[in-house]
Amino acid sequence: MSGGDGTRRVRAGRRTVEVHRPDKVLFPGGGDAKEYTKGDLVDYHRTVAPFMLPHLRGRPLMLERHPDGLDGPRFMQKNTPDGYPEWITRVEVAKEGGTVRHTVCDDTATLLYLADQASIALHRWLSRADSVGHPDRLVFDLDPAGDDFEAVREAARLLGELLDELELPSALMTTGSRGLHAIVPLNGRHDFDEVRSFARDVADTLADAHPDRLTTAARKKDRGERLYLDVQRNAYAQTAVAPFTVRPRPGAPVATPITWDQLDDPELHARGWTIADAVEQARTNPWSGLLSRGRALGAARRRLTALRA
């Protein structure tokens, strides 16, 4: 329903969220890219909520906000403003020299409120608020030197084979930008230092085996044309884009979970889904049951050590 003041009121469970200026263009059209408004962003989040919320609940968020759309300034918001409704969950977490009060998205109403705030991309912690020092996700970010998705596809296959050898379950997600994320579910028993050390050793093992194609060099000037196996997100207070979040790029591409079989689709690309069709992919349940299979890393580390010997 719409109000006479230009606001639109959207029902979400027990709550009604006001959407201000729903016709405001956040994603300008042009070329092959469609134009999308704030109202479109809200509608997408309302539809995708059942699939997206399980990846958000209980996790501190960093919000990437574009109040004036892609053509305006952007800012990254960690602290929850005092003006946010009292029913939105917050969590206070330690940082150097103090604390940060992060927003947590536990329900559809919060998701819609954040969309009204032009929070286009939601970046989540890899740990939960009740155990912030112990991640239950490990993320490899496959970051190509250019917009070469064939290099990403090749790196994903190699990483998948290695994770299979280590007997670790894994899932793939397009980033909505240029690459893929490979996610390994953990049981939350290891701290961030242990997880990042393991991820780095996996990435180094792969890069050492394919030095002409892959690298773990953090500095761009040291990578050349090689794909960067980035494990830096596996650290306290670091974030990764959430599954089904929109990316602030023309056409409103979405970070979209896929199956390993979809990696062979010649049409697959990092920006293959947008807010117009990502929900169709969500309904196929591409990560079926996988994220409930969190593992410890002890046995995998022993297998990796044996491989590297």
N, C-alpha and C positions, 0 to 999 in steps of 0.2 A: 504494500500500500504506500501511497505517496502523500506527503504533506504539502500544504500550500506554500511553505517556505522553501521549496526546492529539495527538501529531504525525502528520502524513501525509508520506510520502516520495514525491516525484514525480521520475520519470526524465526527464532532458533531455539528449539526446546522450550524452556520456561521463560525465555527472555526475548525481548524485542530490541534489535540493534538499529540505531539510526545511521543511515548512509547519507552523508552530506555531499551535495553536488555530484550525484551519480552519473551525470552526463559528461563530467570532466574527462577529457582525453588523457590517458596515462601513456598509451602506446600509439604514437602517431603512425598513420599509414604511409605508404610510399613504396614504390617498386613492387615486389611480390608480397610485402608485409601488409597485413590487415590492420585497421585501426581498432583499438579496444579502449573502452572507458572504465572508470572506476566501478560503475555498475556491472560491467562484464566481469571484472576481477572478483567482485562480491559474489556474483552468480556462480562463477567457477568454484570458488572456495566452498560455497554452500553445497554444491553437488559432489565435490571431491572429498568433503570432510570425513565421511565414514572410512575412506581409504587412507587419508593423510594423518588423521589424529593419532592412530596407534604409533606413528613415528615421532610424534611431538609430545605426547603426554608425559608429564613429569620431568621434562628436560629444559634447562635454561636455554633461552633463545637470544640471538643477536638479530635485530631487525634491520633490513636494508630498505630505507624509506626514500621515496621520490615524491614529495608532496605536490610538485608541479609537473609530474610525468617525467619521461625519459629525457626531455629537453631541458629540464631544470636541474638544480643542484640535488645531490644525493647525500644522505648521511647515514652512518651506521649507529644504531641505538642499542646500547647495552642496558643502561639504567632505565627502569620503568618510571615514566613521569608521574608526578603526584596526581595529575588530573585523570588518570585512567580509572575506570569504574572499580569499586571495591571488590566486585565479584570476580575480577581477573586475578588468577594466581600469580604470586611473586615468590621468588626464592632469593635469599641473601647468601652470596657465596664470597669466599675470601679472595682478595687480590693483594698484590704487593702494596703495603701501606694502608690497607682498608678493606672495604667490601663493595660489592656491586649487587644491586637488587634487580635481577633479571626477570623478565616476563616469562611465564610458562603458559603454553596453550593447551588447556585440558578439555576444551569443548568447542562446539561449533560457534557459539556466540562470540567467544574470544577470537576465533579465526576470522569471523566477519568484522569484528571491531578493528582488528589489525589491518584488514583490507581497507576499511574506511579511512584508516590513518595513512593509506598509501604505502603500507609495508609490503612491497612487491615480493621480495625474497626473504624467506625465513631460514636462518642459519642456526642449526642446533648443536648443542654439545653432544659428544659421544658417550657421555655418562649421564646418569639421572640425578635429580636434585637430592635424593635420599642417600646417594653414595657418589658424590661428585668427583672423588679422586680415583674411582675405579670404573673405567669405561666398559660398556657391554657391546661396543661396536669397534671394529678396526677398519680403517679406510685407506685404500690405495687410490690416489688420484692420478689417472693416466692423462698426462698433459702434453699434447703434441707441440712441436715447435711452431707449426703454422696451423692451417685449417685442413690438415690431412687426416681424414678419418680412417683411411686404410691402415695407417701406422698405428692408430688407436686400436683398431680391430685386431691387428697382429699382436700387439702388446698384451691385450686382454686374453687372447688365446694362450700365450706363453705363461702369463700369470696364473690363469685358470689351471693349466697343466701342473704347475708347480704346487699350487694349493691342493690340488687333488693328490699329488704325491705326499704332501704333508698331512693328508686326511682331514683337511679343514673344509667345512661347507662355506660356500661363497655365493654372493649375488651381484648382479650388475645393474647399474643405473646410468642412463644418459645424464649429462650434467645440464643440458639446456644451453651449454656454451660451446666448448670445442671437444671435450673429451668424455671419458667414462669414469665412474667410481666403481671400484670393486670392494664390496663390504663383507667382512667376516664377522659373524655373531660370536660374542664372547660370553662367558658366564659371570663376569664382573668380579672375579677373584684377584685379578692382576691390577697393579697400579699403572698409571700412565707411562712411567719410565720403563717398566717392563714391556708394555705393549709397544711403545715406540721403538725400543731396542730390537724387539723381534721383527717388527715391520721393516725396519731399516736393513736388518740382515737378510730378509726375504728379497727386498728390492735390490740390495747389493749382489746377491747370488744371481738374480736374473740379469742385472746389468753386466756383471762379469762374464756371463755366458754369451751375451749378445752386445758387445761393446760398441759395435758400429751402429746399432739401432736404438739402444736404451742407455739412460744415464740416471745417476742419482745426484748429479751436481746441482747444488742449490742456486748457484749464480748462473744467470742466463748466458753470460758470455762464455761460460765453460761447457755449454751443452751443444753448441753447433746446431745441426738439424735433427739431433736425436730426441726421442720422446723422453720426457722427464717423469720418472716414477717418484711421485711426491708422497712422502709419509709424514709431512710436518703437521698435519691436522691431528695426529695422534698424540696430543699433549694437553695438559690441563688448561682450561679456558680457551682452547682453540675450538673452532666450529667447522661444520661441513654443511653444505646446502641440504635441506630436508627433502626426502622423497615427495614428489608432486608439487614442490614449490615452483612458482613462476620466476623466471629470470628477467632482469631488466634489460631486455634486448628487443629490437624490432620484431613484431609478430608474436610477442609474448610466449616464447618457448618455455617448456616445462621440464624440470629434472624428473625423469620418468624411469621407474623400475622396469627391467626387461628380463626375459629368460636367457639362459646361455644359448639356447637354440636360435634366438632372434639375432644373435651376433652374426649369423651367416646370411642374414637378409641383406641383399645388395643395396636396398633402399635405406638401410639404417643409417642414422646420423645423430650427432649429439643434440641437434635441434629438431629432431624428427617429430616431436609432439608439441602441441601448443595448447592454450586453454580451450581451443575449439574441439580437441579430440583426445586429450590425455585421459579423460575419465573412461573412455572406451577401453584403453589399455589397462587402466586400474581394475576394471571389472573382470579382466582375465586372470587376476590374482597371480601375477608373474613370479612372486617370491613365495608361493604357496608353502606355508609351514616352516620356511627356512629360518626365520629369525627367532623361533622358539628353541632352536638347536644350539644354544650358546655353548662354546667349548672353553676348556682350559688350554693353555699353550704349552704345557710341559712336554707332552708327547710329541707335539709338532716341532718343538725346538730341538728335541733329541733327533728327530728325523732330519731336520735341516742341518744340524751339526754333522750327521753322518754323510749327507749329500756333499757338504763343503769339504769334507776331509780329503 
